[in-house]
């Protein structure tokens, strides 16, 4: 039996559905999951302008909170508008995130 650690939890994320996501967004999240499963916890998501990097980051963070059992995530942005955009992007998943966030925290910082 493997120890109850964040890295072991990150090896067993459930499949991610494609509904509502562009192919590049789905691929980015899938590649993050693969990177974590292969014990490579550092990753860079590189996407073109306008492809939805902020929108992609929200479900990726949600998966880390829920399935990776992380307690906190710092979502750092360089402008206030990007922080507001990230918070607005989380609105569709906010209801499902409520139970996860009740035991975790996600901070948006500029």
C-alpha positions as CSV (number, residue, x, y, z in Angstrom):
1,X,0.0,0.0,0.0
2,X,1.3,3.4,-1.0
3,X,1.5,6.2,1.7
4,X,-1.2,8.8,1.8
5,X,0.8,11.7,0.2
6,X,-0.1,14.4,-2.3
7,X,2.2,12.9,-4.9
8,X,0.5,9.5,-4.7
9,X,-2.9,11.1,-5.0
10,X,-1.8,12.9,-8.1
11,X,-1.0,9.6,-9.8
12,X,-4.7,8.6,-9.8
13,X,-6.7,11.5,-11.1
14,X,-10.0,10.4,-12.8
15,X,-10.5,10.9,-16.5
16,X,-11.3,14.5,-17.5
17,X,-14.4,15.1,-19.7
18,X,-14.1,17.2,-22.9
19,X,-17.5,18.8,-22.7
20,X,-17.2,22.6,-22.8
21,X,-13.5,22.7,-23.5
22,X,-11.5,23.4,-26.6
23,X,-9.1,20.6,-27.8
24,X,-6.1,22.6,-26.7
25,X,-7.6,23.2,-23.2
26,X,-8.4,19.5,-22.8
27,X,-4.9,18.5,-24.0
28,X,-3.3,20.9,-21.5
29,X,-5.2,19.5,-18.6
30,X,-4.6,15.9,-19.7
31,X,-0.9,16.6,-20.1
32,X,-0.8,18.1,-16.6
33,X,-2.4,15.0,-15.2
34,X,0.1,12.8,-17.1
35,X,3.0,14.9,-15.8
36,X,1.8,14.6,-12.2
37,X,1.2,10.8,-12.6
38,X,4.8,10.4,-13.8
39,X,6.0,12.1,-10.6
40,X,6.9,15.3,-12.4
41,X,5.2,17.9,-10.2
42,X,6.5,21.0,-12.0
43,X,4.9,21.8,-15.3
44,X,4.5,24.7,-17.8
45,X,1.4,25.2,-19.7
46,X,2.1,27.1,-22.9
47,X,-0.8,28.2,-25.0
48,X,-1.3,30.9,-27.6
49,X,-3.0,34.2,-26.9
50,X,-6.8,33.9,-26.7
51,X,-6.9,30.1,-26.3
52,X,-8.3,30.2,-22.7
53,X,-5.3,29.8,-20.4
54,X,-7.1,31.4,-17.5
55,X,-10.2,29.3,-18.1
56,X,-8.0,26.1,-18.4
57,X,-6.2,26.9,-15.1
58,X,-9.5,26.8,-13.0
59,X,-10.4,23.2,-13.7
60,X,-6.7,22.2,-13.3
61,X,-6.6,23.9,-9.9
62,X,-9.9,22.2,-9.0
63,X,-8.6,18.8,-9.9
64,X,-5.5,19.4,-7.7
65,X,-7.7,20.5,-4.8
66,X,-10.2,17.7,-5.1
67,X,-8.3,14.7,-6.4
68,X,-4.8,15.7,-5.3
69,X,-6.1,16.5,-1.9
70,X,-4.1,19.7,-1.7
71,X,-5.2,22.2,0.9
72,X,-4.3,25.5,-0.8
73,X,-3.5,26.9,-4.2
74,X,-2.1,30.3,-5.0
75,X,-3.4,31.6,-8.3
76,X,-1.0,34.5,-9.0
77,X,-1.7,37.0,-11.8
78,X,0.0,40.2,-12.9
79,X,-3.0,42.4,-13.4
80,X,-6.3,42.9,-11.4
81,X,-8.3,42.2,-14.6
82,X,-6.8,38.7,-14.9
83,X,-7.6,37.9,-11.3
84,X,-11.2,39.0,-11.9
85,X,-11.3,37.0,-15.1
86,X,-10.1,33.9,-13.2
87,X,-12.7,34.4,-10.5
88,X,-15.5,34.8,-13.1
89,X,-14.2,31.7,-14.9
90,X,-14.6,29.7,-11.8
91,X,-18.3,30.6,-11.6
92,X,-19.6,27.6,-13.7
93,X,-17.7,25.2,-11.4
94,X,-18.2,27.2,-8.2
95,X,-21.2,25.0,-7.1
96,X,-19.3,21.8,-7.5
97,X,-16.2,23.4,-5.9
98,X,-18.0,24.4,-2.8
99,X,-17.5,21.2,-0.9
100,X,-13.8,21.0,-2.0
101,X,-13.2,24.6,-1.1
102,X,-14.8,24.2,2.3
103,X,-11.8,22.2,3.4
104,X,-9.3,23.9,1.0
105,X,-8.6,27.4,0.0
106,X,-7.8,29.0,-3.3
107,X,-6.4,32.5,-3.2
108,X,-6.4,34.9,-6.1
109,X,-3.5,37.4,-5.9
110,X,-2.3,40.3,-8.0
